[in-house]
Amino acid sequence: MIVIAGLFGGALGGALLARKRGGRAADMAQYAAGFGIGFALLGLFVTIFLERILAG
């Protein structure tokens, strides 16, 4: 769930950031993809860390 939340949250944040900076639709899509992938990857590491801590 953390990975999915990171993906959608990062995509939304990236698109809003590109829009704030005056980007066009392609810019917003690129920012959304980049931020979405980045935050999903971060969420994956958080999930793995929590799984190891709570399972041990």
Backbone as ProteinMPNN parsed JSONL, in Angstrom:
{"seq_chain_A": "MIVIAGLFGGALGGALLARKRGGRAADMAQYAAGFGIGFALLGLFVTIFLERILAG", "coords_chain_A": {"N_chain_A": [[0.816, -1.192, 0.0], [2.002, 1.211, 0.669], [3.718, 1.643, -1.437], [1.961, 2.055, -3.597], [0.61, 4.321, -2.707], [2.765, 6.093, -2.669], [3.358, 6.165, -5.401], [1.0, 7.329, -6.607], [0.789, 9.677, -5.07], [3.275, 10.918, -5.583], [3.072, 11.261, -8.363], [0.9, 13.023, -8.54], [1.924, 15.194, -7.093], [4.174, 15.829, -8.681], [2.963, 16.573, -11.121], [1.512, 18.809, -10.301], [3.61, 20.477, -9.515], [4.946, 20.903, -11.954], [2.921, 22.242, -13.292], [2.724, 24.532, -11.717], [5.142, 25.705, -12.324], [4.659, 26.559, -14.844], [4.47, 24.695, -16.903], [3.675, 22.769, -19.844], [1.258, 20.293, -21.012], [2.751, 17.999, -21.686], [5.048, 18.408, -20.176], [3.972, 18.276, -17.608], [3.166, 15.609, -17.604], [5.641, 14.324, -17.816], [6.956, 15.137, -15.448], [5.139, 14.044, -13.619], [5.448, 11.309, -14.144], [8.17, 10.92, -13.495], [8.353, 11.77, -10.764], [6.442, 10.056, -9.697], [7.57, 7.481, -10.123], [9.899, 7.772, -8.628], [8.933, 8.241, -5.975], [7.474, 5.903, -5.611], [9.511, 4.029, -5.611], [10.893, 4.849, -3.341], [8.866, 4.299, -1.479], [8.839, 1.536, -1.73], [11.303, 0.822, -0.57], [10.822, 1.715, 2.038], [8.72, 0.011, 2.737], [10.016, -2.506, 2.658], [11.9, -2.091, 4.684], [10.201, -1.695, 6.938], [8.93, -4.186, 6.975], [11.033, -5.901, 7.604], [11.759, -4.958, 10.137], [9.383, -5.28, 11.659], [8.874, -7.994, 11.399], [10.934, -9.248, 12.602]], "CA_chain_A": [[0.0, 0.0, 0.0], [2.875, 2.375, 0.716], [4.244, 1.83, -2.792], [0.886, 2.614, -4.416], [0.403, 5.691, -2.233], [3.904, 6.867, -3.156], [3.208, 6.338, -6.842], [-0.032, 8.312, -6.905], [1.141, 10.952, -4.432], [4.374, 11.513, -6.342], [2.572, 11.683, -9.667], [0.1, 14.218, -8.334], [2.838, 16.274, -6.707], [4.976, 16.2, -9.839], [2.134, 17.294, -12.078], [1.217, 20.129, -9.746], [4.84, 21.257, -9.558], [5.154, 21.319, -13.343], [1.894, 23.245, -13.606], [3.105, 25.749, -11.001], [6.271, 26.288, -13.04], [4.218, 26.985, -16.159], [4.693, 23.646, -17.884], [2.577, 22.297, -20.693], [0.76, 18.958, -20.662], [3.847, 17.026, -21.777], [5.907, 18.64, -19.012], [3.275, 17.743, -16.434], [3.216, 14.147, -17.691], [7.008, 13.878, -17.528], [7.175, 15.328, -14.017], [4.313, 13.069, -12.911], [6.083, 9.987, -14.27], [9.423, 10.914, -12.737], [8.083, 11.818, -9.332], [5.711, 8.838, -9.345], [8.531, 6.38, -10.041], [10.794, 8.033, -7.498], [8.256, 8.038, -4.704], [7.138, 4.484, -5.517], [10.751, 3.347, -5.219], [11.095, 5.18, -1.927], [7.875, 3.522, -0.736], [9.273, 0.139, -1.725], [12.342, 0.685, 0.451], [10.173, 1.867, 3.35], [7.969, -1.221, 2.973], [10.982, -3.557, 2.975], [12.456, -1.777, 6.005], [9.196, -1.982, 7.958], [8.71, -5.622, 7.028], [12.149, -6.519, 8.321], [11.71, -4.543, 11.533], [8.209, -5.833, 12.337], [8.882, -9.451, 11.349], [12.062, -9.757, 13.373]], "C_chain_A": [[0.86, 1.257, 0.0], [3.415, 2.679, -0.681], [3.196, 2.497, -3.678], [0.613, 4.059, -4.006], [1.537, 6.596, -2.7], [3.806, 7.15, -4.636], [2.205, 7.433, -7.164], [0.267, 9.676, -6.284], [2.255, 11.669, -5.174], [3.927, 12.013, -7.699], [1.751, 12.965, -9.546], [0.99, 15.413, -7.986], [3.688, 16.754, -7.875], [4.189, 16.988, -10.861], [1.806, 18.692, -11.576], [2.448, 21.036, -9.761], [5.12, 21.766, -10.968], [4.149, 22.391, -13.742], [2.231, 24.584, -12.959], [4.245, 26.468, -11.718], [5.927, 26.681, -14.472], [4.424, 25.961, -17.256], [3.449, 23.297, -18.677], [2.198, 20.877, -20.281], [1.87, 17.91, -20.705], [4.81, 17.171, -20.6], [5.283, 18.06, -17.752], [3.309, 16.217, -16.431], [4.604, 13.626, -17.342], [7.332, 14.024, -16.043], [6.388, 14.29, -13.218], [4.94, 11.683, -12.972], [7.345, 9.907, -13.426], [9.208, 10.886, -11.238], [7.355, 10.558, -8.876], [6.651, 7.653, -9.186], [9.44, 6.556, -8.835], [10.147, 7.755, -6.155], [7.803, 6.59, -4.528], [8.354, 3.677, -5.081], [11.074, 3.615, -3.758], [10.117, 4.399, -1.045], [8.221, 2.051, -0.666], [10.331, -0.088, -0.656], [11.767, 0.817, 1.857], [9.413, 0.595, 3.706], [8.906, -2.361, 3.364], [11.557, -3.345, 4.361], [11.455, -2.122, 7.113], [8.93, -3.479, 8.09], [9.811, -6.337, 7.802], [12.126, -6.18, 9.811], [10.561, -5.244, 12.272], [8.211, -7.357, 12.362], [9.949, -10.037, 12.27], [11.801, -9.795, 14.813]], "O_chain_A": [[0.487, 2.262, -0.605], [3.551, 3.843, -1.058], [3.521, 3.414, -4.433], [0.409, 4.922, -4.86], [1.298, 7.741, -3.086], [4.133, 8.249, -5.085], [2.516, 8.363, -7.908], [0.024, 10.711, -6.906], [2.195, 12.882, -5.373], [4.358, 13.078, -8.141], [1.895, 13.882, -10.355], [0.819, 16.505, -8.528], [3.899, 17.956, -8.037], [4.691, 17.968, -11.412], [1.821, 19.651, -12.348], [2.327, 22.238, -9.998], [5.489, 22.926, -11.153], [4.491, 23.337, -14.45], [2.051, 25.64, -13.566], [4.305, 27.697, -11.719], [6.805, 27.091, -15.231], [4.541, 26.325, -18.426], [2.322, 23.506, -18.229], [2.745, 20.328, -19.325], [1.921, 17.028, -19.848], [5.326, 16.177, -20.087], [5.961, 17.438, -16.935], [3.463, 15.6, -15.377], [4.737, 12.612, -16.657], [7.922, 13.122, -15.448], [6.903, 13.722, -12.255], [4.963, 10.963, -11.974], [7.557, 8.923, -12.717], [9.807, 10.079, -10.528], [7.622, 10.048, -7.788], [6.542, 6.9, -8.218], [9.716, 5.6, -8.11], [10.744, 7.108, -5.294], [7.753, 6.098, -3.401], [8.238, 2.752, -4.277], [11.481, 2.712, -3.027], [10.498, 3.896, 0.013], [7.938, 1.386, 0.33], [10.272, -1.072, 0.082], [12.186, 0.102, 2.768], [9.456, 0.148, 4.853], [8.617, -3.102, 4.303], [11.691, -4.294, 5.134], [11.812, -2.761, 8.103], [8.729, -3.98, 9.197], [9.544, -7.267, 8.562], [12.441, -7.026, 10.648], [10.749, -5.743, 13.381], [7.612, -7.956, 13.255], [9.863, -11.199, 12.666], [12.667, -10.204, 15.586]]}, "name": "protein", "num_of_chains": 1, "seq": "MIVIAGLFGGALGGALLARKRGGRAADMAQYAAGFGIGFALLGLFVTIFLERILAG"}
